[in-house]
Each structure stands twice: as structure tokens, then as C-alpha cells.
């Protein structure tokens, strides 16, 4: 994982200081957790006035504060008398395991005094893995407000678990953390089914014109995390089962995507001409043959990346064809994308091509794909477990690569490390820990 952006979507909420409610009513689109026992740490007991690492006994147990203090000044934004104050690369770590597991974690946060913004991340460690591995939960949180806010993480870890907060940016800007609440793991599980984004939003993309390089573009056929300045997707996610397959011919109607926000450059059907790179589908045409509209959607240029011809037509095509062999008895989730800058296409020039279309489209250096296969059924997310087959590949964007896609198998963790994404964030953390660290060794045809 990335040490990962773990099983979660992070949702920022404003809550009044006098009424902090950790129960996440309306936070989770797929399920509602029952009201169960909570572990709540308000940081009101104990004392730690100096920044060097030290262990403090608090209400819930011992916590290790590194480059952190228990702040009680007027500049510390807090509920009650104290809050944790982190500086530089400070960490706040449970020195104990919560015995009842975790469904969600909710944390209140604010900048210290009038300091600048800081980002931070939540990590989890499950005792069941016996590996002392910390896994990132959800997206990185940016704290910019001097008023306490609450952020909720979906965790879904069964069994004993502990957590750590890591300050990851802001330098000398300080950060207040207060009211750390863990809701007990319950029997209710996510029940997302046949949804193109069921396994999570890898980059936390949003449909906001102020997020042009991480823009959420939702279509019935697939969902895109689009990058305006690169003229291509960061990633595309979709679900495929037998109902997505029919007798519709390939439409080949490459065209600009008019659904992009007004004023944004729209990559044209001829933008790749003479570049030495294919208009490489992310979601392939053959995954959407049930209707003309479905197949036609795959030819929108917002679904394309500059891909070396042999990569597109041979290596990737072979994996795409193999993924469809699991139908009709199985259903498949696919997330794919590209990263880096500079590829080698079919042109004679041996130098890397960094951009095409007068600099408006970035040529990636790597192309990646994650394929999750499970038997046909309902409530897909809740049925994915440690035994589910997950194929992950990461290929160089060159024309001389191996035609056997199995050569490029890797872990989801490795792709997340390279991209910064949280690719299977909707899955329970303990499931992610297993399947994202495993290299597939199954057949390739």
C-alpha cells in the first residue's frame, strides 16, 4: 500500500466544539454502522511540555508523542484544556491495541495559533498480521483552519488494532489534534455492488473546477480521475460483468470530450497524429459492447493515454483479453492509469518523448493496471477477501517491452508507492494488507 492510503474515504465535517459526535451518521454511502462501543481519547489527562519523544499515560492507555507536546496554551485550538500539538514531522502513536477492532476513526484537527497549513496522515496496524506493518488509512488530510474540524476515516478492521498520526508537511507550522475516537468494528459491511467506483477513489478526485489535475469525471461506463494539464487521465475505474458484453461493433469514433469544464482544452481525435504513440484506451472498447452508446463512450479522448503501440496492441491487449475470459461466471473490477513523464513510441528517434500535441498532452513513462476477480454475486465489496485474486502490472511505456504481461506483475502496494494513490480504499484494511502486498502468480492465459 503506500503504507497506504488505507481502506477509507476521508470526509471533512464541521462540528460545533460543544457537541462532538463521533457516530458517523450520513458519512458512508454504502452502509450505516450500528452504535457500538467507542474508544475516545480527549487528551485531557497527562502532561508532556517538551517536544522530544516520550510516552504519556492517558485515559485510554499509553501514547507515544514524538516531536509533539500536550498543549494547553491559548494558541492551542482544543476542546477542554489540552490538545496534542505536533511540529515538523511529529507523530502521535497508540502504544496499545484497541481490543474491539475499528469501524471508523474520527479526529478533530486545526492549525496551531496562526500558523500555516499542514498535512497529516492516519496509519493503522492490525495485530493479526504479525508483521508490525503500518498501513495508511484514507487520503492525506490538509489542515488549514484555526477552528477545530472533524475528519472521519472508514477503517473496517476486525480484531486488535492501533493507530498513528503522522504530520507530513508544513515544516515549522504546528498542528493541533484533539478528540480521537474509534468506533468499534461491527457486523455491517460495505455493500457496494456493480459500481465503477466501488473499490474506492484512488486519488480522492473531486468534481470541482478548482481541482483541474485531480478532477472527477463520472460517466455511466467508467469513472475518471482526470488531469487537465496532462491532457489524460490519472486513472480510470470500471466494473465489468456479462451484461456489459454484447454484439455491438467497435465504433472507432474517437472525439473530444465536451463534458469537460468550460474553458479547458479538449484533446482532439487527431492530437496523437505523427507522435509515434497510440490513442491508448484506459477502459477498453471490448469491455463495453452491450450498446452503441456504451462502446462509443470508450472512444472519448478523456479515456486515452499516449501509449507505445506494442504496449497498447500487444502487452496490454493480452491482459485485457485475459480479464474477459473470467466472464460470465465471474465479475471483474479494473483500475488503471499512468504516471511519470517520457516514453518511447514507434518513431525512430531514440530520445524520450515527454509531451505531444504542442505540449498539451504528457507522455507517461509507466502504465499500470489492477484487476480484481470475484464470482458473480451481490454486495461485491463485502465479498472481496484475502483469497480474492488480484492482478497488478506496471509496464514501461516503450515499444520494445515483453509481449507477456506476466513479466510486469507487481504488487498494488508498489503501484501506490509510485503514484501516491489509494487504489482499493473501500476494502477493509486487513483485507488490503494481504491482497495489496501479494504478487499474483496465477496463469496468464
Secondary structure, DSSP 8 states (H G I E B T S, - for coil): --S--BS--EEEE---TT----S-TTT-SS-------EEEE---S----S-S-EEEE-SSSEEEEEEEEEE-STTS--SSS-EEEEEEEEEEEESS-BTT-EEEEEEEEEESTT---EEEEEEEEEGGG-S---EEEEEEEEE--SS-EEEEEEEEE-SSEEEEEEE-S-TT--EEEEEEEEE---S------S-TTTT--TT--BS-TT-TTSEEEE-SS-EEEEEGGGTEEEEEEEEE-GGG--S-------B--TTS-TTS----TTTTTTSSEEEEESS-GGG--SSHHHHHHTTBGGGEEEEEHHIIIIIIHHHHHHHHTTTTTEEEEEEEEEESS-BB-SSS--S-B-EETTTTEE--SEEEEEEEEEES-SSHHHH--TTSEEEEEEEESBTT--S-GGGGB--HHHHHHHH---TTTTS-HHHHHHHTS----S---
